[in-house]
């Protein structure tokens, strides 16, 4: 192993932190290890400072004004030392990871952490999900697929930080393992998965869904019904003799007469139901969404429909898939919701939010996994965000978003504004400790590059 320094005792080492004088290359965020009695004490470099004995006291400028000579450049250079501060993470002993209960001895050599040590510390799994490489280290970051997918994932980052690209990587990894992936795609970025995998692309309003197979809340949200219109709709759902929009219209007419709803309320409900028919939303036409092993279904949400109808369709698809999985009619699956703030608005009630909350809260029991991606953390439902066991945070510089992430990522959130594109801070149940990962190259091309702004 390469020695990068020696433990010093200007500040006595403790079980939680220590300092070492550098003799090699180390930067904040790097992992190092020190041999101790219990095993290998692994620490992360928290900061590096430069010291010089000639310039340790204040008053250098005053002395120069008085005509005193500075030491030569050679003397200054020879007296310069770099001191790193490291925060202990744990003690790796064989395959076990112990708490950092033993400080290193002054004079001990500090080494760059060995790959096998880091694998044990971070809980990496050989043959696991290949997310990328540990930044500045090169270690392959392979995550346990059960811990990663079963406990859900949030991918967060500013526009252009690599968010959708990372979602594509996760979808590829699921498909490699035979796990079907359903991708709610607003911008046509995921059809390129078909270069390597079986992909079905379907417009959201061509998924076979009809009123009898979805919640009435989806119908009400799609047409932005008022409270009294919703009341009529809910009663009509119970009254309807069949699953179609026409059955629902006839039931609404009977219910309105029986319960004395105003005629304008009935007409408003009928007009909204006919509008759905014109938009081909919840008509029961199209193809049923039954999943098969190793297949991706890319659901095109960029249809130009009103926002309420688009959200309702996405929510109905998520709800229908989950209920099918709970009933044993669907295989385990991964649901990827890109632009998730549009489906999970923090300050609005929406059926899509209720449906995705259901998957987030109960999905792990039934093998329904969720990936949500968003550039607007503040506008994203906090219930679903808190249910995501692993956070993959890319570059982000919005102060309000960073403030929202700080309780989830701790002091590591301060790194996000300066991350290069494609480098992510990964934290949560899939890794033992937060790590910076350079996301791997896609096995299929990325469909979200965008058109060039200027002609060449």
C-alpha positions in Angstrom: 0.0 0.0 0.0 1.1 3.6 -0.7 1.9 5.6 2.4 0.5 9.1 2.3 1.6 10.3 5.7 2.4 9.9 9.4 0.0 10.4 12.4 1.1 13.4 14.5 0.2 14.6 17.9 0.0 18.4 17.8 -3.6 17.6 18.6 -3.7 14.3 20.3 -5.4 11.6 18.1 -8.8 10.3 19.4 -11.1 7.5 18.3 -13.1 10.0 16.2 -10.4 12.1 14.5 -6.7 12.5 14.0 -4.2 14.5 12.1 -1.3 13.3 9.9 1.5 15.0 8.1 1.4 14.4 4.4 4.2 12.7 2.5 2.0 11.8 -0.5 -1.1 13.0 -2.2 -4.4 13.3 -0.3 -7.4 15.6 -0.7 -10.6 16.2 1.2 -13.0 13.3 0.6 -10.2 10.7 0.2 -10.3 7.5 2.2 -7.2 6.4 4.3 -6.4 3.7 6.7 -4.1 3.2 9.7 -3.2 -0.2 11.2 -4.4 -0.5 14.8 -4.7 -3.4 17.1 -8.3 -4.2 16.2 -7.7 -4.1 12.4 -7.6 -1.2 9.9 -8.9 2.1 11.1 -10.5 3.7 8.1 -11.0 7.5 7.9 -12.0 10.2 5.5 -9.8 13.2 4.9 -11.9 16.2 6.0 -9.4 19.0 5.2 -5.8 19.8 4.4 -3.8 22.8 5.6 -0.3 24.1 4.9 2.0 25.1 7.8 5.3 26.9 7.9 7.3 27.5 11.0 8.8 30.8 9.7 5.3 32.2 9.1 3.5 30.7 12.1 3.4 34.0 14.1 1.5 37.1 13.1 3.3 40.3 12.2 5.1 39.3 9.1 4.1 42.4 7.2 5.1 44.7 10.0 8.6 43.1 10.2 9.0 43.6 6.4 8.2 47.3 6.8 10.8 47.5 9.5 13.4 46.2 7.0 13.7 42.7 8.4 14.6 40.1 5.8 12.3 37.2 5.0 13.9 33.7 4.9 15.0 32.7 1.4 12.5 31.0 -0.9 14.5 27.7 -0.5 14.2 28.0 3.3 10.5 28.7 3.2 9.9 25.8 0.8 11.9 23.4 3.0 10.0 24.4 6.1 6.5 24.0 4.5 4.5 21.0 5.6 1.0 19.9 4.7 -1.2 18.5 7.5 -4.4 16.6 6.9 -7.3 16.2 9.3 -9.1 12.9 9.1 -12.4 11.8 10.6 -12.6 8.1 11.6 -15.4 6.0 10.1 -14.8 2.5 11.4 -12.4 -0.4 12.0 -12.4 -3.1 9.3 -11.4 -6.5 10.7 -11.7 -9.2 8.1 -15.3 -9.0 6.9 -16.5 -7.2 10.0 -16.8 -3.5 10.4 -16.5 -2.2 14.0 -17.2 1.3 15.3 -14.1 3.6 15.6 -13.3 2.7 19.2 -9.5 2.9 19.0 -7.3 5.9 18.2 -4.2 5.5 16.1 -0.8 5.9 17.7 1.3 8.9 16.9 4.0 7.9 14.4 1.8 5.3 12.7 1.9 5.2 8.9 -1.2 6.4 7.1 -2.0 4.6 3.8 -4.5 5.1 1.0 -7.4 2.8 1.8 -7.1 -0.6 0.1 -9.9 -1.6 -2.3 -10.8 -4.7 -0.1 -11.0 -2.4 3.0 -13.3 0.0 1.3 -15.5 -2.7 -0.1 -16.0 -4.0 3.5 -16.5 -0.6 5.0 -19.1 0.5 2.3 -20.9 -2.8 2.1 -20.2 -3.1 -1.6 -21.4 -6.3 -3.3 -19.3 -8.1 -5.9 -21.4 -8.5 -9.0 -23.8 -5.8 -7.7 -25.3 -2.8 -9.4 -22.5 -1.1 -11.3 -23.1 2.6 -10.5 -19.6 3.9 -11.3 -16.2 4.4 -9.7 -15.3 6.0 -6.4 -14.2 9.5 -7.3 -10.4 10.0 -7.1 -9.9 6.4 -6.2 -11.1 4.2 -9.1 -12.7 1.5 -7.0 -15.8 0.0 -8.8 -18.9 0.9 -6.8 -21.1 -2.1 -6.9 -24.2 -1.8 -4.8 -26.3 -4.6 -3.4 -29.4 -4.6 -5.7 -31.8 -5.7 -2.9 -30.8 -2.8 -0.7 -30.7 -0.3 -3.5 -33.9 -1.1 -5.3 -36.1 -2.6 -2.6 -35.7 0.5 -0.4 -36.2 3.0 -3.3 -33.9 5.6 -4.8 -34.1 9.4 -5.2 -31.9 11.0 -7.9 -31.6 14.7 -7.3 -29.7 17.4 -9.2 -29.9 20.6 -11.3 -30.7 20.5 -15.0 -27.7 19.2 -16.9 -26.0 17.6 -13.8 -26.6 14.0 -15.1 -29.8 13.2 -13.4 -31.7 11.5 -16.3 -28.4 9.9 -17.4 -28.1 8.3 -13.9 -31.7 7.1 -14.1 -30.8 5.4 -17.4 -27.9 3.7 -15.7 -30.2 2.4 -13.0 -32.7 1.2 -15.5 -30.0 -0.7 -17.4 -28.8 -2.4 -14.2 -32.4 -3.5 -13.4 -32.9 -4.9 -16.9 -29.5 -6.7 -16.8 -31.0 -8.6 -13.8 -34.3 -9.4 -15.5 -36.2 -6.9 -13.4 -38.8 -5.2 -15.6 -38.6 -1.4 -15.7 -41.5 1.0 -16.3 -40.3 4.5 -17.1 -42.6 7.6 -16.9 -40.9 9.7 -19.6 -41.8 13.4 -20.2 -39.2 14.2 -22.7 -38.5 11.1 -24.8 -35.2 10.3 -23.2 -35.4 6.6 -22.6 -36.4 5.0 -25.8 -32.7 4.4 -26.6 -32.7 1.6 -24.1 -33.9 -0.4 -27.0 -30.4 -0.4 -28.4 -29.6 -3.3 -26.0 -32.8 -4.3 -24.2 -36.4 -5.3 -25.1 -38.3 -2.0 -25.0 -42.0 -1.3 -25.5 -42.8 2.4 -26.0 -46.4 3.4 -25.5 -48.2 6.7 -25.2 -49.7 7.2 -21.8 -53.3 7.5 -23.2 -52.8 4.3 -25.2 -52.3 2.2 -22.0 -55.5 0.3 -21.5 -57.2 1.9 -18.6 -60.9 2.6 -18.1 -62.8 4.1 -15.2 -63.7 0.7 -13.7 -60.0 -0.2 -13.3 -58.8 3.0 -11.7 -59.7 5.1 -8.7 -62.4 7.8 -9.2 -59.8 10.3 -7.8 -57.9 9.8 -11.1 -60.9 10.7 -13.1 -61.6 13.8 -10.9 -58.0 15.0 -11.1 -57.8 14.5 -14.8 -60.7 16.8 -15.3 -60.1 19.2 -12.4 -63.5 18.7 -10.8 -64.9 20.8 -8.0 -65.8 19.2 -4.6 -69.5 18.9 -5.5 -68.7 17.4 -8.9 -66.5 14.9 -7.2 -69.4 13.9 -4.9 -71.5 13.2 -7.9 -68.7 11.3 -9.6 -68.0 9.1 -6.5 -71.7 8.2 -6.3 -71.8 7.4 -10.0 -68.8 5.1 -9.6 -70.8 2.9 -7.2 -73.8 3.0 -9.4 -72.1 2.3 -12.8 -73.1 -1.0 -14.4 -69.9 -1.3 -16.4 -66.3 -0.1 -16.5 -66.5 2.4 -19.4 -66.9 6.2 -19.6 -70.4 5.7 -21.2 -71.5 3.5 -18.2 -70.2 6.3 -15.9 -72.1 9.0 -17.8 -75.4 7.0 -17.5 -74.8 6.4 -13.8 -74.1 10.1 -13.2 -77.5 11.0 -14.8 -79.4 8.5 -12.6 -77.5 9.5 -9.4 -78.0 13.3 -10.1 -81.8 12.8 -10.4 -82.0 10.5 -7.3 -80.0 12.8 -5.0 -81.2 16.2 -6.4 -77.9 17.5 -7.8 -78.2 20.7 -9.7 -78.5 20.3 -13.4 -75.4 22.5 -14.0 -73.4 20.1 -11.8 -74.5 17.1 -13.8 -73.8 18.9 -17.1 -70.3 19.9 -15.9 -69.5 16.3 -14.9 -70.8 15.0 -18.2 -68.9 17.6 -20.2 -65.7 16.6 -18.3 -66.2 12.9 -19.0 -66.8 13.6 -22.7 -63.6 15.7 -22.7 -61.7 12.6 -21.5 -63.2 10.6 -24.3 -62.0 13.3 -26.8 -58.5 13.1 -25.3 -58.6 9.3 -25.4 -58.0 9.2 -21.7 -59.4 6.3 -19.6 -61.4 5.0 -22.6 -60.3 1.4 -22.2 -58.6 1.5 -25.6 -55.0 0.6 -26.2 -52.7 -2.2 -24.9 -52.8 -3.7 -21.4 -49.7 -3.0 -19.4 -48.6 -6.5 -18.4 -44.8 -6.8 -17.7 -42.4 -9.5 -18.6 -38.9 -10.3 -17.3 -36.1 -8.1 -18.6 -38.4 -5.8 -20.6 -38.6 -2.0 -20.3 -41.8 -0.1 -20.9 -41.3 3.5 -21.7 -44.5 5.5 -21.1 -44.6 8.7 -23.1 -46.1 11.5 -21.0 -45.2 14.3 -23.4 -48.6 14.2 -25.1 -49.5 17.9 -24.9 -52.5 17.1 -22.6 -53.5 19.3 -19.8 -51.3 18.9 -16.7 -54.1 17.3 -14.7 -54.8 14.7 -17.3 -51.1 13.8 -17.6 -50.7 13.5 -13.9 -53.8 11.4 -13.6 -52.6 9.0 -16.3 -49.2 8.6 -14.6 -50.8 8.1 -11.2 -53.3 5.5 -12.6 -50.5 3.6 -14.3 -48.5 3.5 -11.1 -51.5 2.5 -9.0 -52.6 -0.2 -11.5 -49.1 -1.7 -11.6 -48.8 -1.7 -7.8 -52.3 -3.3 -7.3 -51.4 -5.9 -9.9 -48.2 -6.7 -8.1 -50.0 -6.9 -4.8 -52.4 -9.4 -6.3 -49.6 -11.4 -7.9 -50.7 -10.5 -11.4 -47.5 -8.6 -12.2 -43.8 -9.6 -11.6 -41.6 -7.5 -9.3 -40.8 -4.3 -11.2 -38.9 -1.0 -11.1 -40.9 2.2 -11.6 -38.8 5.2 -12.7 -40.6 8.6 -12.3 -38.4 11.3 -14.0 -39.5 14.9 -13.5 -41.1 13.6 -10.3 -41.9 17.1 -8.9 -44.6 17.2 -11.6 -46.2 14.1 -10.3 -45.4 14.6 -6.6 -46.1 18.3 -5.9 -45.4 19.2 -2.3 -48.2 21.7 -1.8 -51.0 20.2 -4.0 -53.3 17.2 -3.6 -53.0 15.0 -6.6 -53.9 11.4 -7.4 -50.5 10.8 -8.8 -49.0 11.8 -5.5 -51.3 9.4 -3.6 -50.4 6.6 -6.0 -46.6 7.1 -5.8 -46.9 7.4 -2.0 -48.5 4.0 -2.0 -45.6 2.5 -4.0 -43.1 4.3 -1.8 -44.7 3.2 1.5 -45.7 -0.4 0.7 -43.7 -1.3 -2.4 -40.8 -3.0 -0.6 -43.1 -5.6 0.9 -44.3 -6.6 -2.6 -41.3 -6.1 -4.8 -42.4 -2.8 -6.3 -39.4 -0.6 -6.5 -39.4 3.1 -7.1 -36.8 5.6 -8.5 -37.9 9.3 -8.4 -35.8 12.0 -10.1 -36.2 15.7 -9.8 -34.3 19.0 -10.0 -36.7 20.7 -7.6 -36.2 19.2 -4.2 -38.3 22.0 -2.5 -41.3 21.2 -4.7 -41.0 17.4 -4.2 -43.3 15.6 -1.8 -41.3 15.0 1.4 -43.2 11.8 2.3 -42.0 10.0 -0.8 -38.5 11.6 -0.5 -38.1 10.3 3.0 -39.2 6.8 1.9 -36.3 6.6 -0.6 -33.6 4.7 1.3 -30.8 5.8 -1.0 -30.2 9.4 -2.2 -28.1 10.0 -5.3 -27.4 13.7 -5.3 -25.6 15.4 -8.3 -24.6 19.0 -8.7 -27.1 21.4 -7.2 -26.6 25.1 -6.3 -30.1 26.3 -5.3 -29.9 27.5 -1.6 -33.4 26.4 -0.9 -32.8 23.0 -2.3 -29.5 22.6 -0.5 -31.2 23.7 2.8 -33.8 21.0 2.2 -31.2 18.3 1.6 -29.0 19.2 4.6 -31.0 17.2 7.1 -30.8 14.2 4.7 -27.2 14.4 3.7 -25.7 16.3 6.7 -22.6 18.4 6.2 -21.9 16.5 2.9 -24.5 18.6 1.2 -22.0 21.5 1.1 -20.1 19.6 -1.6 -23.0 19.6 -4.1 -22.6 23.1 -5.7 -19.0 22.2 -6.8 -19.5 18.7 -8.2 -18.5 18.1 -11.8 -21.3 16.8 -14.2 -21.8 13.1 -13.7 -20.3 12.9 -10.2 -22.8 12.1 -7.4 -22.9 12.0 -3.7 -24.4 8.7 -2.8 -25.8 8.2 0.7 -28.3 5.9 2.5 -28.9 2.2 3.0 -27.1 1.1 -0.2 -23.7 2.4 1.1 -22.1 2.2 4.5 -21.1 5.9 4.4 -21.7 8.8 2.0 -19.4 8.5 -1.0 -18.6 10.5 -4.2 -19.2 8.4 -7.3 -18.4 9.1 -10.9 -21.4 7.6 -12.6 -20.4 5.0 -15.2 -20.9 5.3 -18.9 -24.3 4.2 -20.2 -24.4 0.9 -22.2 -27.0 2.5 -24.4 -26.9 6.0 -25.7 -28.5 8.8 -23.8 -31.6 10.3 -25.3 -31.5 13.6 -23.4 -28.6 15.5 -24.9 -30.9 18.0 -26.6 -30.6 19.7 -29.9 -27.6 22.0 -30.6 -28.4 25.7 -30.1 -26.1 27.0 -32.8 -25.4 25.5 -36.2 -21.8 24.5 -36.9 
